Amino acid sequence: MNSTGARWLKLPSGVATTAGFVWLLARGLDLAVLGQAFAGLSVSLVPIALTFLVVGWAVRIVRWWWMLCALEPALPLGACVGPFLAGMAVNNVLPLRAGDALRVVGFCRQLRSPAARVAGTLVIERVLDVAVLVGLFFLGLLGLPDGVFPGGFVVAVTWLAGCVVAAVLILLLFMPWLGRVPERLLAKGSSSRSSAEGFSPGRRFFTARRWAQAVSRHGVHLAEALSLVRAPRRMLALIGLSVVTWACEGAVFVILALALGADAAPLGPWFSLAAGTLATTIPSTPGYIGTFDWFAAQGLAAYGASAEVATAFALTVHALLWMPSTVVGLLCLLPFVGVDQSGSREDAPQCVS
């Protein structure tokens, strides 16, 4: 089965996953109490939560722009706003992380960068985000009251979180080298062209299809982006921006917990943020329906909130995160519909230290 068919087979499994988590979320709830929890929402606090949400978007856009402009200094900050918001909206409404693909291949001309370079910045984004979220999850897990989870579960998840953080740090160190792998492999192939017997089947495959030059070029562009993490000052700045980003999103969770009068310990909304967001990596329907909600609700419930209040909280947070980003992102996408953005500058500057 080809990769395209395998990807589309994920859709039914995603629907099944969503249905399963929706059932887990709704199981045993008292609908009257759930309605009372929604009715008790303090609407006056919602604009404050929205403000923090927008500030978080702004910091994310600045982080992405800062990576891209390190390789294309003339790139204006405004050029990154539409592509970022459009990609976020498309991820909300289409499966298979289509918004990420759109950011990589759909705005190359506007971003003045080849697709592989843009892809490299998205890789760095994801690694930084996972590192911060795993750190929050780890702190939330350590702060749980005794007896919420079995001791063995806590120890196992703690070790798992530690291993993930270690893997992220190792990946950050070796990403620049990984980006150079295609170029080095093809360079070895070209050095043996004088001997037909020296061609391996893989090298003959690329050479026969004239893919060697394209693979090498994309490998260089990818390595340029991944090499951004080699500069300690830039890496520390990117980590700082990532922490600010998730602090703003965490503030949304905290404010909405207050708006619903959730009776949970202070770490509850932060644990909910980490658990719910990390759960979006589980294949499901667009918008992360079910997966985000169940884990976010469990995160708040673990710190003392009732099941109904935790569910109302998770659904309210999900709606606030999903609706504004989808509406604004799709509006940002409209000017680009029908416009060819596939071109990119081949003379883009090399990576700066």
C-alpha positions, 0 to 999 in steps of 0.5 A, a space after each residue: 500500500 502506498 503512503 497516500 493510501 495509508 494516510 487516508 486510512 488514518 481518517 476512519 481510525 481518527 474518527 473511531 478514536 474521537 468517538 471513544 474519547 467523547 464517550 469516555 468524557 461523557 460517561 457518568 456525567 450528570 447533565 444537570 450539574 454540567 449545565 449548571 457549570 456552564 451557566 456559572 461561567 463568568 463571561 466578563 473574564 473571557 475577554 481577558 483570556 482572549 487577550 492572552 490568547 492573542 498575545 500567545 499567537 503574537 509571540 509564536 509569530 515572532 519566534 517563527 519570524 526570528 528563525 526565518 529572518 536569521 536566514 533572510 534578514 530582509 523578511 518583514 515580520 508582517 509576512 509571517 502573520 498570514 501564513 502562520 494564522 492560516 496554517 493554524 486554521 487549516 490544522 483546525 478544520 482539515 486532517 493530517 496536519 494539512 496546515 503545517 503542509 500549507 505553511 511549508 509549501 504554500 507561502 514560499 514566495 511570501 516568506 522568501 524561503 525554500 520549502 525545506 527551510 520553512 520545514 526546518 523551522 517547523 521542526 524546531 518549533 515542534 521540538 521546543 513546544 514539546 520540551 516546554 509541555 513535557 516540562 509542565 506535565 512533569 511539574 504537574 505530575 509531581 504536584 499531584 496529591 498522594 493517591 490520585 494515581 498509583 505510585 508505579 504509574 507516577 514513577 513510570 510517567 516521570 521516567 518517560 517525561 525525563 527520557 522525552 526531555 533528554 531525547 529533545 535535548 539530544 535532537 536539538 544538538 544533532 539536528 544540524 548534522 541530520 540536515 546534512 545527511 542527504 547532501 553527504 550521502 549524495 556527495 559520496 555517490 558523486 565521488 564514485 561516478 568514475 567507476 560504474 561498479 562503484 554505484 550502489 543501487 540507491 545512488 543509481 536510483 537517484 542519478 537515473 531520475 536526476 534527483 541528486 541535485 534536487 535532494 542535495 539542494 533541499 538538504 542544504 536548505 533544511 540544514 540551514 534552518 536546523 543549524 539555527 540551534 547551533 548558536 547558543 544565544 539564539 537557542 536560549 532566545 528561542 527557548 525563552 520565546 517558547 516559555 512565554 508562548 506557553 505561559 500565555 496559553 496557560 494563562 488562558 486555562 487559569 482565567 477560564 478555570 477562575 471564570 467557571 469557579 473550578 475548585 482545583 489547586 493552582 497547578 490544575 490548569 497548567 497540568 490540564 494544559 500540558 495533558 490536553 495539548 500533548 494529547 493532540 498528537 494522538 490521531 483523531 478528527 480535525 480540531 482534536 475533538 475528544 482527545 484534547 477534551 478528555 485529557 484536559 478534563 482529567 488534568 483539572 480533575 486530578 487536582 480536585 475539580 468535579 467531573 462536570 466542572 472539569 468537563 465544562 472547563 475542557 469544552 470551554 477552553 477548547 472552544 476558545 482556542 478553536 473558534 477565534 484561531 479558525 475564523 481569523 486564520 481562514 480570513 487570513 487565508 482568503 487573500 492567498 486563494 488562487 495566488 501562486 506562492 510556490 516560487 522561492 528564491 534560490 539565492 537566499 543567504 546561507 545560515 548565519 551564526 
